[in-house]
Amino acid sequence: MGGGPYRARPRLGPAMRIYWPWLLPLLLTSVVIFVLHAGKDQSHVVKARFFASAFAALVPWVFLSAPYSFWVLACVLWFFTPFVFALFSVVFNAVLGR
């Protein structure tokens, strides 16, 4: 079996300290899609934003030395951000009395 030499990958904690900027496009995309509702009439724009940000979150695992758990964390982050934004919206509206 070919392949290069095995390179040790850091654990999730140290990887997060190194590669956290790669998760920002995913968070910003979720804000644009779920909070600002930008592109709600143009599904191809939403899909393009999602795939571009998902690829950015995938880069540390595929091309750099982040562990697979980094990618799993990115997936969990993407899945739960709409719920977090919805919760903040409810709390914010309750505080404002709307």
C-alpha positions in Angstrom: 0.0 0.0 0.0 1.4 3.3 -1.0 0.8 6.6 0.6 2.9 9.0 2.4 4.2 8.7 5.9 1.7 8.9 8.7 1.5 12.3 10.2 0.3 12.7 13.7 -2.8 14.9 14.0 -3.3 17.1 17.1 -6.3 16.5 19.3 -9.4 18.6 18.8 -8.5 21.2 21.5 -5.2 22.2 20.0 -6.6 22.0 16.5 -9.4 24.4 17.4 -6.8 26.9 18.7 -5.0 26.7 15.4 -7.8 26.3 12.8 -10.8 28.2 14.3 -10.7 30.8 11.5 -11.6 28.1 9.0 -15.0 27.8 10.8 -15.9 31.5 10.5 -17.2 31.2 6.9 -19.6 28.5 8.1 -20.8 30.7 10.9 -21.1 33.8 8.7 -23.0 31.8 6.1 -25.5 30.5 8.7 -26.0 34.1 9.9 -26.7 35.3 6.3 -29.0 32.4 5.6 -30.9 32.0 8.9 -30.8 35.4 10.4 -30.8 37.8 7.5 -32.8 35.5 5.2 -30.6 36.6 2.3 -31.3 34.7 -0.9 -34.4 33.0 0.4 -35.9 33.3 -3.1 -32.7 32.2 -4.8 -32.0 28.7 -3.6 -28.9 28.3 -5.9 -27.3 31.3 -4.1 -27.9 29.7 -0.7 -26.5 26.4 -2.0 -23.4 28.0 -3.4 -22.8 29.9 -0.1 -23.3 26.7 1.9 -20.9 24.6 -0.2 -18.2 27.3 -0.3 -18.3 27.6 3.5 -18.5 23.9 4.1 -15.4 23.4 1.9 -13.6 26.1 4.0 -14.5 24.1 7.1 -13.3 20.9 5.5 -9.9 22.2 4.4 -8.2 21.8 7.8 -9.1 18.1 7.9 -8.3 17.3 4.3 -5.3 19.4 3.6 -3.9 20.4 6.9 -3.4 18.4 10.2 -6.8 18.8 11.9 -8.4 15.6 13.2 -11.7 14.2 11.9 -13.4 15.5 15.0 -12.8 19.0 13.7 -15.0 18.3 10.6 -17.6 16.6 12.9 -17.6 19.7 15.0 -18.2 21.9 11.9 -21.1 19.7 10.9 -22.6 19.9 14.4 -22.1 23.7 14.4 -23.9 24.0 11.1 -26.8 21.8 12.3 -27.3 23.7 15.6 -26.8 27.3 14.5 -30.4 27.7 13.3 -31.7 26.5 16.6 -29.4 28.9 18.5 -30.4 31.8 16.3 -34.1 31.0 16.8 -33.7 30.8 20.5 -31.8 34.2 20.6 -34.6 35.7 18.4 -37.3 34.5 20.9 -35.4 35.8 23.9 -34.6 39.1 22.2 -38.2 39.6 21.2 -39.3 38.8 24.7 -36.9 41.3 26.2 -38.1 44.0 23.8 -41.7 43.1 24.5 -42.7 42.3 20.9 
